[in-house]
């Protein structure tokens, strides 16, 4: 839509109903999401589709989890919220976070069959996290290194320009390393009551249902 392209044929080709937009709708398989982003990049002739989507994310469409993360008091609290509830909200992405090292390390893995292209999805997810943190703190994430599991490095220059850090491809996993001190930065989007309401909503609709 942002590029003036009708999304319906692209969604349809990937087997996704574009009218399904409710939080509690049945989950769309990760393979279809990955295929959707790859096809969208081709149709719009934009090899940086994932990067550009994340940088221009429409926060008015954010999920309960993202809203809860950004309503937390600080970067560390927000990431803890993301790591704790993501396993219930999005079972197609496995994330982890290491708080114990001198460098904070965020990692994720998209659970799709081997051979499925996840270039755009990997780049979208890494950029989205950093963009969200930049926006919420008004301070750029002090990124030290970014690792991608996919081997196509055609967007290396654009990604390095965004992260302002070395970017590596064909790595064992998707990793984002940054200064641990940044975890203490306050979120200007923090809202204690909203955070509590959203966390309770996720417990009610996701955690309880899957327990």
C-alpha positions as CSV (number, residue, x, y, z in Angstrom):
1,X,0.0,0.0,0.0
2,X,2.8,2.4,0.9
3,X,4.2,1.9,-2.6
4,X,0.9,2.1,-4.4
5,X,0.8,-1.6,-5.1
6,X,-2.4,-3.7,-4.6
7,X,-1.4,-6.3,-2.0
8,X,-4.3,-8.7,-2.6
9,X,-2.7,-10.7,-5.5
10,X,0.6,-11.0,-3.6
11,X,-1.2,-12.3,-0.5
12,X,-3.3,-14.6,-2.5
13,X,-0.3,-16.1,-4.3
14,X,1.2,-16.9,-0.9
15,X,-2.0,-18.5,0.3
16,X,-2.8,-15.8,2.9
17,X,-6.2,-14.1,3.4
18,X,-5.3,-10.4,3.6
19,X,-8.5,-9.6,5.4
20,X,-7.4,-11.6,8.4
21,X,-6.0,-9.0,10.8
22,X,-7.4,-9.8,14.2
23,X,-4.9,-10.6,16.9
24,X,-6.7,-13.9,17.8
25,X,-7.1,-15.2,14.3
26,X,-5.4,-18.6,13.6
27,X,-1.7,-18.1,13.2
28,X,-0.4,-17.9,9.6
29,X,2.5,-20.4,9.1
30,X,5.9,-18.8,9.1
31,X,6.7,-20.3,5.7
32,X,3.9,-18.2,4.2
33,X,5.1,-15.0,5.9
34,X,8.6,-15.6,4.6
35,X,7.3,-16.3,1.1
36,X,5.1,-13.2,1.3
37,X,8.0,-10.9,2.1
38,X,10.2,-12.4,-0.6
39,X,7.5,-12.1,-3.2
40,X,6.7,-8.5,-2.1
41,X,10.3,-7.6,-2.5
42,X,10.2,-9.0,-6.1
43,X,6.9,-7.3,-7.0
44,X,8.0,-3.9,-5.7
45,X,11.6,-4.3,-7.1
46,X,12.9,-3.5,-3.7
47,X,15.6,-5.9,-2.4
48,X,15.6,-4.0,0.9
49,X,11.9,-4.6,1.5
50,X,12.4,-6.1,5.0
51,X,14.7,-3.2,6.0
52,X,12.4,-0.5,4.7
53,X,9.3,-2.1,6.2
54,X,10.8,-2.2,9.6
55,X,12.1,1.4,9.4
56,X,8.6,2.6,8.4
57,X,6.6,0.3,10.7
58,X,3.0,1.4,11.4
59,X,2.9,1.3,15.2
60,X,-0.9,1.9,15.1
61,X,-1.0,-1.8,13.9
62,X,1.3,-3.1,16.6
63,X,0.5,-6.4,18.4
64,X,-0.3,-6.7,22.1
65,X,3.3,-8.0,22.6
66,X,5.0,-5.0,20.9
67,X,2.7,-2.5,22.7
68,X,3.5,-4.2,26.1
69,X,7.2,-4.2,25.4
70,X,7.3,-0.5,24.6
71,X,5.1,0.3,27.6
72,X,7.7,-1.3,29.9
73,X,10.0,1.0,32.0
74,X,13.3,0.4,30.3
75,X,15.1,-1.4,27.5
76,X,15.9,-4.4,29.8
77,X,12.4,-4.7,31.0
78,X,11.0,-4.4,27.5
79,X,13.3,-7.2,26.2
80,X,12.4,-9.4,29.1
81,X,8.8,-9.0,28.3
82,X,9.4,-9.8,24.6
83,X,11.4,-12.9,25.5
84,X,8.9,-14.2,28.0
85,X,5.7,-13.8,26.0
86,X,6.9,-14.3,22.5
87,X,6.9,-18.1,23.0
88,X,3.1,-17.9,23.4
89,X,2.3,-15.2,20.9
90,X,4.5,-16.3,18.0
91,X,5.5,-20.0,18.0
92,X,7.2,-19.7,14.6
93,X,10.0,-17.6,16.0
94,X,12.3,-18.8,18.8
95,X,14.1,-15.9,20.5
96,X,16.7,-15.8,23.3
97,X,18.6,-13.1,25.1
98,X,21.8,-13.2,27.1
99,X,21.9,-10.6,29.9
100,X,25.1,-12.0,31.5
101,X,27.9,-10.9,29.1
102,X,29.7,-7.6,28.7
103,X,27.8,-7.3,25.4
104,X,24.0,-7.9,25.5
105,X,23.1,-10.5,22.8
106,X,19.7,-10.9,21.3
107,X,19.1,-13.9,19.0
108,X,16.3,-15.4,17.1
109,X,15.5,-18.3,14.7
110,X,12.6,-18.5,12.3
111,X,11.2,-22.0,12.3
112,X,10.7,-22.9,8.7
113,X,11.7,-26.0,6.6
114,X,15.3,-26.0,5.3
115,X,15.6,-24.3,2.0
116,X,12.9,-21.6,2.6
117,X,14.2,-18.1,1.9
118,X,14.1,-16.0,5.0
119,X,16.3,-13.2,3.9
120,X,13.6,-10.5,4.0
121,X,12.1,-11.8,7.3
122,X,15.5,-12.0,9.0
123,X,16.4,-8.5,8.0
124,X,12.9,-7.2,8.9
125,X,13.0,-8.7,12.5
126,X,16.6,-7.4,13.3
127,X,15.9,-3.9,12.0
128,X,12.5,-3.8,13.6
129,X,13.9,-4.4,17.1
130,X,16.6,-1.8,16.7
131,X,14.1,0.7,15.2
132,X,11.6,0.2,18.0
133,X,14.3,0.6,20.7
134,X,15.7,3.8,18.9
135,X,12.2,5.2,18.8
136,X,11.3,4.4,22.4
137,X,14.5,5.6,24.0
138,X,15.3,8.4,21.5
139,X,18.9,7.1,21.7
140,X,20.4,4.9,19.0
141,X,21.1,1.3,20.1
142,X,24.9,1.1,20.5
143,X,25.2,-1.9,18.1
144,X,28.6,-3.7,18.0
145,X,27.8,-6.5,15.5
146,X,24.9,-8.0,13.6
147,X,24.8,-11.6,12.4
148,X,22.4,-13.1,9.8
149,X,21.9,-16.8,9.1
150,X,21.1,-16.3,5.4
151,X,23.9,-16.1,2.9
152,X,22.7,-13.4,0.5
153,X,24.6,-10.2,1.4
154,X,23.2,-8.0,-1.4
155,X,21.8,-5.6,1.2
156,X,25.1,-5.4,3.3
157,X,25.8,-1.8,2.6
158,X,22.2,-0.6,3.4
159,X,22.1,-2.7,6.6
160,X,25.5,-1.5,7.8
161,X,24.4,2.1,7.2
162,X,21.3,1.5,9.4
163,X,23.0,-0.4,12.2
164,X,26.2,1.6,12.1
165,X,28.1,-1.6,12.8
166,X,29.6,-4.6,11.1
167,X,27.1,-7.0,9.5
168,X,27.9,-10.6,8.9
169,X,26.1,-13.2,6.8
170,X,26.0,-17.1,6.7
171,X,26.3,-17.2,10.5
172,X,25.1,-19.9,12.8
173,X,22.1,-17.8,13.8
174,X,20.6,-14.3,13.8
175,X,22.3,-12.3,16.5
176,X,22.4,-8.6,17.6
177,X,25.2,-7.6,20.0
178,X,25.1,-4.2,21.7
179,X,26.5,-2.5,24.8
180,X,25.0,-3.9,28.0
181,X,24.7,-0.5,29.5
182,X,21.9,0.3,27.0
183,X,19.6,-2.1,28.9
184,X,19.3,0.6,31.6
185,X,18.0,3.3,29.2
186,X,14.5,4.5,30.0
187,X,11.6,4.1,27.5
188,X,9.9,7.4,26.8
189,X,6.9,5.2,25.7
190,X,6.7,3.7,29.2
191,X,3.2,3.5,30.7
192,X,2.9,1.4,33.9
193,X,-0.9,0.9,33.8
194,X,-0.9,0.1,30.1
195,X,1.9,-2.4,30.5
196,X,0.1,-4.1,33.3
197,X,-3.2,-4.3,31.3
198,X,-1.5,-5.7,28.2
199,X,0.6,-8.3,30.1
200,X,-2.6,-9.4,31.8
201,X,-4.4,-9.6,28.4
202,X,-1.6,-11.8,27.0
203,X,-1.8,-14.1,30.1
204,X,-5.5,-14.4,29.6
205,X,-5.6,-14.9,25.9
206,X,-2.3,-16.7,25.1
207,X,-0.7,-18.2,28.2
208,X,-3.8,-19.7,29.8
209,X,-5.1,-21.0,26.5
210,X,-1.9,-22.9,25.8
211,X,-1.3,-24.2,29.4
